[in-house]
Amino acid sequence: MANSIKRIRTIALVGQAGSGKTSLLRILCGLLAPARGEVRWQGASIRSLGEEYFTAVTYIGHRSAVKEELTCLENHRINNGLAGVELTKEQAVATLAEMGLAGSENLPARLLSEGQRRRLALSRLLSSSTRLWLLDEVLTSLDRAAVTLITSVIEAHLQSGGMAVVATHQELNLAAGSFERLQLTS
Amino acid sequence: MLTMFRWIVVRDLTLAWRRRADVLSTLFFFVIVVSLFPLGIGPESQLLRSIAPGVVWVAALLASMLSLSRVFENDYHDGTLEQMLLTPQPLFLVVLGKVLAQWLVSEVPLAVVAPLLGVQFDLGPRTLWILFISLLIGTPVLSLIGSIGAALTLGLRGGGVLIAVLILPLYVPVLIFGAGAVDASIISGNIQSNIMLLTASFLLALVFAPWATSAALRISLE
């Protein structure tokens, strides 16, 4: 796997529920320790890199990390702040608008629909400058327009030299040949 | 580095403000427990004065247990905690930020109302002052040590009871020095030594607890 990601830069993880897509992503971002072997980033084990590795990685899990009590704007700015990206209010409003959340900046997140919550969680990708994206089921509960948008965001990320591992059980419609499918079996 | 710390504190304070009921319930628990004793014992001022330090301090311990089980729980369930573990900053800063916010929201109000409650126990102004000071120095230790327990019991069913069993024994030194300082001020004994020991435990907890909590969080999220 290490070799293939260097070469082709994107991997679509496919496999049935329970086949270990999420576990693999959690191992890759260092939340879970692998039973055997190790994960290396630019030759060094991610355990020894510690926080340095996290400056290069964005992980979006299937739990949205959206706080119901906070407004969209607060959620967005805080999630970015946690990832080390400072956004001014104007920048945050702009990225939210790009994600199709214009007009709901000041709504508490508990009033959002599931799809909107997902959009809010994913809006972090727009302001992210990390090289490796680990995305877990990012396309679930998104409408068609949002799927197209996220796909184009991932494509732009790849064109600027980034890498991505995307776990999905939906079709990922990136430009042909730019990604490799890795089938996991339980 | 500090901006990260600031984000965490501001975020947790905002969240606490939006969930005021949670915070107030801890405070009311403290007020009611402390007020039950004078009502139950009756107007024997000598007896009330001598039990006051212990009663107020034990009530503060229990009240802080109540709020501690919530420190990481919500962030754990909605996935924010995962993101906090992946921040490009040392994890102990995140922990320290969360503990500071928890202390400001749940513990400082206890220290502020304690002198008012002390009046029910017929305590003098100097003793009330010492009670306030001892709680102000002692409660951060409760938050710091308690955060270790909160991190260890994350995601467990019945975690609230388990956290009490794990953490209350570790609170004993704080209880002894804290109540000791107030006691000493009643019988005009040596307050200074107790306050200094309390400060020492605070500094010790400040150095070791965030580190232990970070390790516990990594284990709990695996």
Boltz contact constraints between the chains, C-beta under 6 A:
constraints:
  - contact:
      token1: [A, 31]
      token2: [B, 221]
      max_distance: 6.0
  - contact:
      token1: [A, 32]
      token2: [B, 222]
      max_distance: 6.0
  - contact:
      token1: [A, 51]
      token2: [B, 88]
      max_distance: 6.0
  - contact:
      token1: [A, 54]
      token2: [B, 86]
      max_distance: 6.0
  - contact:
      token1: [A, 54]
      token2: [B, 88]
      max_distance: 6.0
  - contact:
      token1: [A, 55]
      token2: [B, 88]
      max_distance: 6.0
  - contact:
      token1: [A, 59]
      token2: [B, 86]
      max_distance: 6.0
  - contact:
      token1: [A, 61]
      token2: [B, 79]
      max_distance: 6.0
  - contact:
      token1: [A, 61]
      token2: [B, 82]
      max_distance: 6.0
  - contact:
      token1: [A, 63]
      token2: [B, 78]
      max_distance: 6.0
  - contact:
      token1: [A, 63]
      token2: [B, 79]
      max_distance: 6.0
  - contact:
      token1: [A, 65]
      token2: [B, 79]
      max_distance: 6.0
  - contact:
      token1: [A, 65]
      token2: [B, 80]
      max_distance: 6.0
  - contact:
      token1: [A, 65]
      token2: [B, 83]
      max_distance: 6.0
  - contact:
      token1: [A, 69]
      token2: [B, 15]
      max_distance: 6.0
  - contact:
      token1: [A, 69]
      token2: [B, 18]
      max_distance: 6.0
  - contact:
      token1: [A, 78]
      token2: [B, 11]
      max_distance: 6.0
  - contact:
      token1: [A, 81]
      token2: [B, 7]
      max_distance: 6.0
  - contact:
      token1: [A, 82]
      token2: [B, 83]
      max_distance: 6.0
  - contact:
      token1: [A, 82]
      token2: [B, 87]
      max_distance: 6.0
  - contact:
      token1: [A, 84]
      token2: [B, 88]
      max_distance: 6.0
